Amino acid sequence: MQILKTTDQDFSTKFQAFVNERREATVDVSGTVRDIIADVRVRKDAAVKEYTSRFDNFNPQSFRLSETFIAEQAAQCPANVKSALEVAAERIATFHEKQLPQNIAYTDAVGVKLGLKWVALPTVGIYVPGGRASYPSSLLMNALPAKIAGVERIVMTVPMPRGEINPVVLAAAEVAGITEIYCIGGAQAVAALAYGTESIAPVDKIVGPGNAYVAEAKRQVFGRVGIDSIAGPSEILVVADSKNNPDWIAWDLLSQAEHDPSAQSILITDSESFAQKVIAAVGEVLTNLPTKEVASTSWEKHGAVIIVSNLEESIPLLNQLAPEHVELCVDAPQLLANQIKCAGSMFLGRHTPEAIGDYVGGPNHVLPTARSARFASGLSVYDFVKRITYLQCDEQALHSIGEAAITLAESEGLPAHAGSVAIRLKEN
Amino acid sequence: MQILKTTDQDFSTKFQAFVNERREATVDVSGTVRDIIADVRVRKDAAVKEYTSRFDNFNPQSFRLSETFIAEQAAQCPANVKSALEVAAERIATFHEKQLPQNIAYTDAVGVKLGLKWVALPTVGIYVPGGRASYPSSLLMNALPAKIAGVERIVMTVPMPRGEINPVVLAAAEVAGITEIYCIGGAQAVAALAYGTESIAPVDKIVGPGNAYVAEAKRQVFGRVGIDSIAGPSEILVVADSKNNPDWIAWDLLSQAEHDPSAQSILITDSESFAQKVIAAVGEVLTNLPTKEVASTSWEKHGAVIIVSNLEESIPLLNQLAPEHVELCVDAPQLLANQIKCAGSMFLGRHTPEAIGDYVGGPNHVLPTARSARFASGLSVYDFVKRITYLQCDEQALHSIGEAAITLAESEGLPAHAGSVAIRLKEN
């Protein structure tokens, strides 16, 4: 964990280095993934079967999970967890329903009819990581926006190493209304979704988190299908004044740190003594934290405390860091929030720990990482719809705007473009 | 050019092969591009200078074009072309202004404040291809949505082989209000925009068309910056009944074919005799077309005529082909248009040749190619804004939804997530 002060002489150099730091070592798995995809394209189900046996030590009769199996497993989800999933789903659905965009349609002064219609993607595949570490909350965050967008066919793949599955994942699928589920994972699942096999019809877009092989497979099939962004390790930036309870802030910092040794937790505060209290509290909480190993590695390697002269100073720093999550633990958070231009999602005030947003807040928890909030946004209904624009001229409207088109087409050396307009102006 | 009939026994096999046909040979330039990007990251301006000298045979004093130079060059644009650019810009701006999205903000029943705000990307770089073949209309289509989105800094790069530039490009930049222009191109321009050099500040997103090196460079810098989609060769699908003038339809087909030998023009009609008339007309128009060489290669290699029993039959075929451009040359185009789910942009009725949309229609002409209209959309204001979501709980609101979050966090094995909520519920 490093401490930076804006009053230090070399602050700006140190801060630049901190901004540019890459936290994730990228392993090159592109060759392996390329081979798997090529094989699945040719041998389809047979190839998927082979990789599933080899990598997951699992030999299912059929990739598709039966209704009975899904229901039996989902029934093993504890009742309080099922209820919590339902609370989460309802709140996520309500927030995302407000994102449904409006079509555009108008006739302009010269009689041209113009418009833009939003259409749901026909089919979407959701990748869900396997094993006990799978996150049912992510399934809801990926599936519900697609559902609300109106996607007709939503497919899910989830690997079942040694035939095991987390019942909570299937309970979450039930809550989200997903019934077409295949027990495959890795690059072979991504390839099957993109190109289709005898038993799995292809999809138009693939979303959802995965390991390095899944991420690389998504990169390689992009173009054939759409993909969501490739997520990096999680980040939180907490802006806090000295009136906060240092323990609360310590828990918030560790809630990111426990995700991954590459995760990053940053505190910006205007009080050095408060910072020291938080640092001490982090140490104390860590002592008994079951995820201590991961959390302390993340905090030691990537954690940072930035001391500013006043909290206004945090805004330009924050916009450069473009963090995935921002907590504004101050009395009037909206004043700072209004100035924030680069962040995934914001958590305002002293009673909004980021973890609320991970589960039951309503906004999506799939958010841009690795400074990509400069140009990217969290997952939303917009990721599952597309726009089709249109134009309609009648004879008179074409006469009004046709000459300008002809002039530009000729200037660009495209005579058939010009001709297709000119012939309609001439003969009528 | 091939002719397919839905009544043929092997139609569906042939049609599938046609859908899956890949029209573009991909040259692997990834190694060269990787070297150029790595070099520009280290040696910055010096590297860009060297590549510009080597590839463009041009040694400018400074990469940034002076106000005087831009004004002098732009003044050489013919007056009628300048006026046409202004007509185009005004119509494009009007259509794109209607895309400006609405923020979301509400307080729900348990007192949680939620919202989503749209924010313009801070800086955008537009790549404009060089030489005489550059398309000033594309500059407008890329720059105006960024401008309307509220992007504060819009930068443009355009290579100047042997010091030459198309005055119309600089006139278009003037119309679009772009003043920060650098005379560089290729992978070195993309690298400079993504990473910055001594004389060029980096941007957050890079858009605009380019050759194979530019496309590959955009792929490689993706993640560091945002990029638009990588465009493939252009496509048109014309649905036409026998009441059309075959000459008009022939011109429309050739207006795509003249773009590129890999471009594709498809006619779907319910009349075989009309199809034959169009095919004959294409041959006739080609005889005197200055772009004959390109257009006839495209038509012969990739052109297709599909004869359907009735025009309703064209809809599922069209949705599978997901063409960049669709013309519906029938009396009641809206009836067909309502059923279209996969297309970039639609041109309705007999008096709306696609070329109108290339220049002065209003909707964007940067559109999804290579069947990607299944999941992707044309360029728009949405490509230059991002969403930041937010959440605010007070004490009471946190008490309402906190337990569900704790339950899910514990079920996912994330105790610090649970703890960050629990400590706030406990102490208050």
HADDOCK unambig.tbl for C-alpha pairs under 7 A between the chains (distance, minus, plus):
assign (segid A and resid 81 and name CA) (segid B and resid 407 and name CA) 6.15 0.50 0.50
assign (segid A and resid 81 and name CA) (segid B and resid 408 and name CA) 6.28 0.50 0.50
assign (segid A and resid 84 and name CA) (segid B and resid 404 and name CA) 4.65 0.50 0.50
assign (segid A and resid 84 and name CA) (segid B and resid 407 and name CA) 6.68 0.50 0.50
assign (segid A and resid 84 and name CA) (segid B and resid 408 and name CA) 6.55 0.50 0.50
assign (segid A and resid 119 and name CA) (segid B and resid 341 and name CA) 6.40 0.50 0.50
assign (segid A and resid 121 and name CA) (segid B and resid 374 and name CA) 6.65 0.50 0.50
assign (segid A and resid 121 and name CA) (segid B and resid 375 and name CA) 5.77 0.50 0.50
assign (segid A and resid 133 and name CA) (segid B and resid 412 and name CA) 7.00 0.50 0.50
assign (segid A and resid 135 and name CA) (segid B and resid 412 and name CA) 6.16 0.50 0.50
assign (segid A and resid 204 and name CA) (segid B and resid 374 and name CA) 6.26 0.50 0.50
assign (segid A and resid 204 and name CA) (segid B and resid 375 and name CA) 5.93 0.50 0.50
assign (segid A and resid 205 and name CA) (segid B and resid 375 and name CA) 6.48 0.50 0.50
assign (segid A and resid 223 and name CA) (segid B and resid 372 and name CA) 6.76 0.50 0.50
assign (segid A and resid 226 and name CA) (segid B and resid 375 and name CA) 5.84 0.50 0.50
assign (segid A and resid 248 and name CA) (segid B and resid 420 and name CA) 6.32 0.50 0.50
assign (segid A and resid 248 and name CA) (segid B and resid 423 and name CA) 6.66 0.50 0.50
assign (segid A and resid 251 and name CA) (segid B and resid 416 and name CA) 5.99 0.50 0.50
assign (segid A and resid 251 and name CA) (segid B and resid 419 and name CA) 6.43 0.50 0.50
assign (segid A and resid 251 and name CA) (segid B and resid 420 and name CA) 4.85 0.50 0.50
assign (segid A and resid 252 and name CA) (segid B and resid 420 and name CA) 5.50 0.50 0.50
assign (segid A and resid 254 and name CA) (segid B and resid 416 and name CA) 5.99 0.50 0.50
assign (segid A and resid 255 and name CA) (segid B and resid 416 and name CA) 4.59 0.50 0.50
assign (segid A and resid 255 and name CA) (segid B and resid 417 and name CA) 4.68 0.50 0.50
assign (segid A and resid 255 and name CA) (segid B and resid 420 and name CA) 6.98 0.50 0.50
assign (segid A and resid 258 and name CA) (segid B and resid 416 and name CA) 6.96 0.50 0.50
assign (segid A and resid 290 and name CA) (segid B and resid 415 and name CA) 6.98 0.50 0.50
assign (segid A and resid 341 and name CA) (segid B and resid 119 and name CA) 6.40 0.50 0.50
assign (segid A and resid 343 and name CA) (segid B and resid 388 and name CA) 6.34 0.50 0.50
assign (segid A and resid 344 and name CA) (segid B and resid 388 and name CA) 5.52 0.50 0.50
assign (segid A and resid 344 and name CA) (segid B and resid 389 and name CA) 6.96 0.50 0.50
assign (segid A and resid 345 and name CA) (segid B and resid 388 and name CA) 5.36 0.50 0.50
assign (segid A and resid 345 and name CA) (segid B and resid 389 and name CA) 4.74 0.50 0.50
assign (segid A and resid 345 and name CA) (segid B and resid 390 and name CA) 5.46 0.50 0.50
assign (segid A and resid 346 and name CA) (segid B and resid 389 and name CA) 6.24 0.50 0.50
assign (segid A and resid 346 and name CA) (segid B and resid 390 and name CA) 4.46 0.50 0.50
assign (segid A and resid 346 and name CA) (segid B and resid 391 and name CA) 6.41 0.50 0.50
assign (segid A and resid 347 and name CA) (segid B and resid 390 and name CA) 5.75 0.50 0.50
assign (segid A and resid 347 and name CA) (segid B and resid 391 and name CA) 5.15 0.50 0.50
assign (segid A and resid 347 and name CA) (segid B and resid 392 and name CA) 5.99 0.50 0.50
assign (segid A and resid 348 and name CA) (segid B and resid 391 and name CA) 6.15 0.50 0.50
assign (segid A and resid 348 and name CA) (segid B and resid 392 and name CA) 4.79 0.50 0.50
assign (segid A and resid 349 and name CA) (segid B and resid 392 and name CA) 6.41 0.50 0.50
assign (segid A and resid 351 and name CA) (segid B and resid 393 and name CA) 5.63 0.50 0.50
assign (segid A and resid 351 and name CA) (segid B and resid 394 and name CA) 5.53 0.50 0.50
assign (segid A and resid 351 and name CA) (segid B and resid 395 and name CA) 5.89 0.50 0.50
assign (segid A and resid 351 and name CA) (segid B and resid 398 and name CA) 6.64 0.50 0.50
assign (segid A and resid 351 and name CA) (segid B and resid 424 and name CA) 6.92 0.50 0.50
assign (segid A and resid 352 and name CA) (segid B and resid 392 and name CA) 5.84 0.50 0.50
assign (segid A and resid 352 and name CA) (segid B and resid 393 and name CA) 5.24 0.50 0.50
assign (segid A and resid 353 and name CA) (segid B and resid 420 and name CA) 6.23 0.50 0.50
assign (segid A and resid 353 and name CA) (segid B and resid 421 and name CA) 6.30 0.50 0.50
assign (segid A and resid 355 and name CA) (segid B and resid 417 and name CA) 5.31 0.50 0.50
assign (segid A and resid 356 and name CA) (segid B and resid 402 and name CA) 6.92 0.50 0.50
assign (segid A and resid 356 and name CA) (segid B and resid 405 and name CA) 5.96 0.50 0.50
assign (segid A and resid 359 and name CA) (segid B and resid 405 and name CA) 5.52 0.50 0.50
assign (segid A and resid 360 and name CA) (segid B and resid 401 and name CA) 6.92 0.50 0.50
assign (segid A and resid 360 and name CA) (segid B and resid 405 and name CA) 5.98 0.50 0.50
assign (segid A and resid 361 and name CA) (segid B and resid 391 and name CA) 6.83 0.50 0.50
assign (segid A and resid 363 and name CA) (segid B and resid 389 and name CA) 6.37 0.50 0.50
assign (segid A and resid 372 and name CA) (segid B and resid 223 and name CA) 6.77 0.50 0.50
assign (segid A and resid 374 and name CA) (segid B and resid 121 and name CA) 6.66 0.50 0.50
assign (segid A and resid 374 and name CA) (segid B and resid 204 and name CA) 6.24 0.50 0.50
assign (segid A and resid 375 and name CA) (segid B and resid 121 and name CA) 5.77 0.50 0.50
assign (segid A and resid 375 and name CA) (segid B and resid 204 and name CA) 5.91 0.50 0.50
assign (segid A and resid 375 and name CA) (segid B and resid 205 and name CA) 6.47 0.50 0.50
assign (segid A and resid 375 and name CA) (segid B and resid 226 and name CA) 5.82 0.50 0.50
assign (segid A and resid 375 and name CA) (segid B and resid 386 and name CA) 6.49 0.50 0.50
assign (segid A and resid 376 and name CA) (segid B and resid 386 and name CA) 5.87 0.50 0.50
assign (segid A and resid 377 and name CA) (segid B and resid 386 and name CA) 5.30 0.50 0.50
assign (segid A and resid 377 and name CA) (segid B and resid 387 and name CA) 5.22 0.50 0.50
assign (segid A and resid 377 and name CA) (segid B and resid 388 and name CA) 6.78 0.50 0.50
assign (segid A and resid 386 and name CA) (segid B and resid 375 and name CA) 6.48 0.50 0.50
assign (segid A and resid 386 and name CA) (segid B and resid 376 and name CA) 5.88 0.50 0.50
assign (segid A and resid 386 and name CA) (segid B and resid 377 and name CA) 5.31 0.50 0.50
assign (segid A and resid 387 and name CA) (segid B and resid 377 and name CA) 5.22 0.50 0.50
assign (segid A and resid 388 and name CA) (segid B and resid 343 and name CA) 6.34 0.50 0.50
assign (segid A and resid 388 and name CA) (segid B and resid 344 and name CA) 5.52 0.50 0.50
assign (segid A and resid 388 and name CA) (segid B and resid 345 and name CA) 5.37 0.50 0.50
assign (segid A and resid 388 and name CA) (segid B and resid 377 and name CA) 6.79 0.50 0.50
assign (segid A and resid 389 and name CA) (segid B and resid 344 and name CA) 6.95 0.50 0.50
assign (segid A and resid 389 and name CA) (segid B and resid 345 and name CA) 4.74 0.50 0.50
assign (segid A and resid 389 and name CA) (segid B and resid 346 and name CA) 6.23 0.50 0.50
assign (segid A and resid 389 and name CA) (segid B and resid 363 and name CA) 6.38 0.50 0.50
assign (segid A and resid 390 and name CA) (segid B and resid 345 and name CA) 5.46 0.50 0.50
assign (segid A and resid 390 and name CA) (segid B and resid 346 and name CA) 4.47 0.50 0.50
assign (segid A and resid 390 and name CA) (segid B and resid 347 and name CA) 5.77 0.50 0.50
assign (segid A and resid 391 and name CA) (segid B and resid 346 and name CA) 6.42 0.50 0.50
assign (segid A and resid 391 and name CA) (segid B and resid 347 and name CA) 5.15 0.50 0.50
assign (segid A and resid 391 and name CA) (segid B and resid 348 and name CA) 6.15 0.50 0.50
assign (segid A and resid 391 and name CA) (segid B and resid 361 and name CA) 6.84 0.50 0.50
assign (segid A and resid 392 and name CA) (segid B and resid 347 and name CA) 5.97 0.50 0.50
assign (segid A and resid 392 and name CA) (segid B and resid 348 and name CA) 4.79 0.50 0.50
assign (segid A and resid 392 and name CA) (segid B and resid 349 and name CA) 6.41 0.50 0.50
assign (segid A and resid 392 and name CA) (segid B and resid 352 and name CA) 5.83 0.50 0.50
assign (segid A and resid 393 and name CA) (segid B and resid 351 and name CA) 5.62 0.50 0.50
assign (segid A and resid 393 and name CA) (segid B and resid 352 and name CA) 5.23 0.50 0.50
assign (segid A and resid 394 and name CA) (segid B and resid 351 and name CA) 5.53 0.50 0.50
assign (segid A and resid 395 and name CA) (segid B and resid 351 and name CA) 5.88 0.50 0.50
assign (segid A and resid 398 and name CA) (segid B and resid 351 and name CA) 6.64 0.50 0.50
assign (segid A and resid 401 and name CA) (segid B and resid 360 and name CA) 6.90 0.50 0.50
assign (segid A and resid 402 and name CA) (segid B and resid 356 and name CA) 6.90 0.50 0.50
assign (segid A and resid 404 and name CA) (segid B and resid 84 and name CA) 4.66 0.50 0.50
assign (segid A and resid 405 and name CA) (segid B and resid 356 and name CA) 5.96 0.50 0.50
assign (segid A and resid 405 and name CA) (segid B and resid 359 and name CA) 5.52 0.50 0.50
assign (segid A and resid 405 and name CA) (segid B and resid 360 and name CA) 5.98 0.50 0.50
assign (segid A and resid 407 and name CA) (segid B and resid 81 and name CA) 6.14 0.50 0.50
assign (segid A and resid 407 and name CA) (segid B and resid 84 and name CA) 6.68 0.50 0.50
assign (segid A and resid 408 and name CA) (segid B and resid 81 and name CA) 6.27 0.50 0.50
assign (segid A and resid 408 and name CA) (segid B and resid 84 and name CA) 6.55 0.50 0.50
assign (segid A and resid 412 and name CA) (segid B and resid 133 and name CA) 6.97 0.50 0.50
assign (segid A and resid 412 and name CA) (segid B and resid 135 and name CA) 6.14 0.50 0.50
assign (segid A and resid 415 and name CA) (segid B and resid 290 and name CA) 6.96 0.50 0.50
assign (segid A and resid 416 and name CA) (segid B and resid 251 and name CA) 6.00 0.50 0.50
assign (segid A and resid 416 and name CA) (segid B and resid 254 and name CA) 5.98 0.50 0.50
assign (segid A and resid 416 and name CA) (segid B and resid 255 and name CA) 4.60 0.50 0.50
assign (segid A and resid 416 and name CA) (segid B and resid 258 and name CA) 6.96 0.50 0.50
assign (segid A and resid 417 and name CA) (segid B and resid 255 and name CA) 4.69 0.50 0.50
assign (segid A and resid 417 and name CA) (segid B and resid 355 and name CA) 5.32 0.50 0.50
assign (segid A and resid 419 and name CA) (segid B and resid 251 and name CA) 6.43 0.50 0.50
assign (segid A and resid 420 and name CA) (segid B and resid 248 and name CA) 6.32 0.50 0.50
assign (segid A and resid 420 and name CA) (segid B and resid 251 and name CA) 4.85 0.50 0.50
assign (segid A and resid 420 and name CA) (segid B and resid 252 and name CA) 5.50 0.50 0.50
assign (segid A and resid 420 and name CA) (segid B and resid 255 and name CA) 6.98 0.50 0.50
assign (segid A and resid 420 and name CA) (segid B and resid 353 and name CA) 6.24 0.50 0.50
assign (segid A and resid 421 and name CA) (segid B and resid 353 and name CA) 6.29 0.50 0.50
assign (segid A and resid 423 and name CA) (segid B and resid 248 and name CA) 6.66 0.50 0.50
assign (segid A and resid 424 and name CA) (segid B and resid 351 and name CA) 6.92 0.50 0.50
